[in-house]
Structures are given as structure tokens and as C-alpha cells.
Amino acid sequence: MIARQRIASLLVPGLLIAMAGGLFTLSRLAEPQRPAVLAPANVAPPALPPAAPQDIAKAPPQDLATAESLPQIPVAPAVSAPAANALVETPVRQSPIPIPPAAEPGPDTAPTAPAALAAAPAADIPHDLTGDDANDDAAAADSADPPPALTQVTLRAGPGDTLVGLLVDAGIPRAEAHTAIQTLRRVFDPRDLKPGHEIRLSFHPDAADGSTASGRLQGMELAAAVDRTVAVHALPDGGFAAEAATTPLNLTLARRGGEIAGGSLMAAGMASGVPAGVVTEMIRLFSYDVDFQRDIQPGDRYDLMYERYEVADGRLARAGAVIYAALTLSGKTYRLYRYRDSAGRVDYYDERGQSVRKALLKTPIDGARLSSGYGMRTNPILGYSMMHRGVDFAAPSGTPIYAAGDGTVDVIGPNASYGRYIRLRHSGTFGTAYAHMSRFAPGLHKGSRVRQGQVIGYVGTTGRSTGAHLHYEVLREGKQVNPMSVKFPSGDKLAGSELVRFDAMRREVDHALPALLVASTSAGPLAEDHR
């Protein structure tokens, strides 16, 4: 009995202590938990408005990641999902600032009021505790203003316009316009600006008024030709860079022909769409033998095949060489073919391989009208009859005048009633003279060498003259002869293997002509061989 009392005396205090500890633990568990965030526990966070469907639809496409734009991230092995009753531990982001455990409120410690926590300055709250760094950065990027769009202005050059004048009129400061044009000179001569040229300018508009005049020039682009575009663009250092782009061209062959209406081959050719330069070349080729003022009769016809260099949409960039040309005059047809010999020299030959070139041209001017022939006539200024020892070709002032043949400048300068005058010495037998010029071609002087067809001057009305025209003389051994009747020595005639090659080329051209009854067709090896 005594032993049982001793055991009870030992166990009862322990049980009382254990029961007191359990009650204390239960009271702690029953206490409301202290908030773990630095915000009033009884204040709900502001509610975010739900995103409206239309707001989502308005998101710019570039903000929506696509499969192609996502970085390639290695895929981890698949992990089986936990069972429904399994405990899933969510990792907790640790604060870089250690947080001491909450102290037990003692008799001298007052509980922290929610208002005191709310009044804490935001700067004292560690930013890393929020976990929203990336969201804040993305929001800042979205709120940044996008760079202003460039404003485009197109200018069209008119007669008398200069590039610097157009830029200044568009509001570009003269110094900036000068800098841009000086850079453009590396790829384009501003003096080549022609009426109809379009200049496209790019500006950053001024943020205040949106005008282009107050914004800096960012770029300038000009279509210098159908197949060539030049441009300058602004550099970060305030300067400009120049560049040029060339469009690839397609080589085609075109054929034109028809009646020489009105007696003018130039007018007939241009009416059918032949470029003026091609018609001029055809006239020059036949000028050795044809007097275009007297030999063209009603019903006469022409036929022409020439090269065209075109851009992809079919627009003509430039005309190429005449491949074949024919004139039917009073029922007789004269044909000429372009041929490159084995030495690389290019010339035109008739069907027998005879070069079209003669010592001198009969007509050293294009598109002119024979206004006065060789022989006796009444002088329109002096009023009496006198010998006219040349022929006159009426033409607009400034029309180019060509050297009738290879030779040397013997006389150049003013010459009494002849006005501005040039005389050429072609050989020991022939010479030619040209009078009433408005001006001479640059660089010519006594002793200069000239080639047949080279421009030596321009039509005018200097000296004793009643209007713009060319007075043309041919001299044989120093004496004037009729330019329309004199027989000049013929050029070279092909022979041997060269004649065989020429005949093969001529048959190829003749075979191609029927296929070119349409305006133009794609050029094959034929055009390549004769470029």
C-alpha cells in the first residue's frame, strides 16, 4: 500500500505537467495565425478588372508568341502525376533578407497594429519579396512609346528645277540638303536631273506639329533610269551614305516596218514606236547612198529589226543595236546587216558583203529638209543670181552636225559670210565644209582628228543667213562639187572565210524575220551574237 502511494506521488505531478503542456499547445493552435506578408490582414487587395475580349483581340500580332518564335528549350523527361491523395509540396521562394521568427508577446510588447503596417513606406518593402520583377519590366516596355513612323514625300522635277532647290523647297535646311547631295554625287550627277524625275524623301516628323519640314531627312531615293535607282540614307553620326541598285534587263528583239508616210522616215519610225536613236542610226546607215530629201517617194517602205533592253514588266530601259534594216525605194529594196568580223570589228554590209561605209556621208545631219540645192540661184539676201556652191539643210537651231568622214580639222572659227565655220580634210582628194553653226563641239581645234559620224557642231544662223540651217560643201582637190552627185569610194568587201561567216549570219537573220512580225519577241542566241 505504501508502495502504491509512493508511485502515485511520483506520477501525478508528471501527468499534471503533461496536461498543462497539452492545453497550452491546443491554445496556441487555436490562436489566429499572424499574417506572413507585410500588409494588413483585414484589407483585401484591389481587384483587377477582368480583361474584355475586345482588349485581347486588339493585342498587336507581334506580341503573340508563335511556335516559330519560341526558343528551343530541351524538354525534361515526363513525370507521372501524383495520386489524388498524395501531398504535393510547392516550393517557396526564399527572401534574400532573413526574417526572424515572430517573438512571443510579452507583458511589455504590444501587438503590431494593421494600420502601422500599412503606413510603412514602400521603399522599405524588399522588391524581391513581391516576385513581380519580370511583370514590371514587361509593363514598362509595353508603355514605352514606339519610334515615330517615317513620313514619305514625293517630289517631281519640272523644267529648270535643280535637286538642291527641290529639297530646300520641301523644308530641308540648305546645309543638310547640300550634304545629302554631295553624298549622292558618288552614284549620280545632280546635273542629270530631268523633268519628270521623281524624288522620294523620308522624314521623321516633328513630334510637336507632325510637319516634315522640322524633321531630319532620313532618306532620298531617285529613279535615275528605268533600270537604275540611286539613294542616300542618314547615318547615326549625322552624315549620309549613298547606294545604287541596278535592275537586271532582258534582251529582246523588236521588228517595225511600214510605209514612209509623208516622206519622213523619222516621223514614220517614231509613229510606230521605234526610239528616235534607232531611227537616227538607220538614217545614218543609208545616208551614204540615199538622199532622204529627194529619193523618198509615195509608197516607199521601211523594215527594221533592233534590240530592246527591257525590265521585267516590259518597259524599255534602252534600245540596242540595229540588227537589220531595209528600204524599198521606187520598187527596189536595199538591205543592210550588222556583222562582227573575226577581229571583233562591227560594221554594216549589204547582201553581197559590201561595206555600207563610203568615204563621205551625203547627208551629215539628221531629220533636216533640203532647202536649197547646188547651182545657180537668186541670193535671198543680196537679191541677185549667183552660184550656190553647196547644199542647205533647214533644221532647228541646235540640231547636231556630223563629220561626213574621218579626217582632220583644217579650219575652225568665224569666216565672214559663212559665220561659224569648220573645214575638214579627209584625204588627199576630198574635203568638207560646214557653215552658219551656232556653236562648235567642245574640244575641237585646228588639227583635231575626227571620226565619221562624230558631232562637230550645231545648227545655227550665224553669218549671212536668213534662218537656222546648215550650209554643206564637198571639195574635191580644193574645189566645191555637188555633194548629191559625187561618187565616193566604197568601203571594204568581205572575202574568203569572212564572207562565209557573214553569209551564215545573214541567213540566220533572214530566217528570224518572219517570227518577228509581232511587235517583239524574246531574243535568243541571235541577239547575243550581234550585240
PyMOL commands that set and color helices and strands:
alter all, ss='L'
color gray80, all
select helices_A, chain A and resi 2-30+53-57+61-63+114-118+122-124+127-129+133-143+163-169+174-184+190-192+261-263+265-271+276-286+416-418+496-516+525-529
alter helices_A, ss='H'
color red, helices_A
select strands_A, chain A and resi 151-156+198-203+217-225+228-234+240-246+250-259+301-310+316-329+332-340+346-349+369-372+375-378+385-388+391-394+400-402+407-414+420-425+430-440+449-450+455-459+469-476+479-481+520-522
alter strands_A, ss='S'
color yellow, strands_A
deselect
rebuild
show_as cartoon
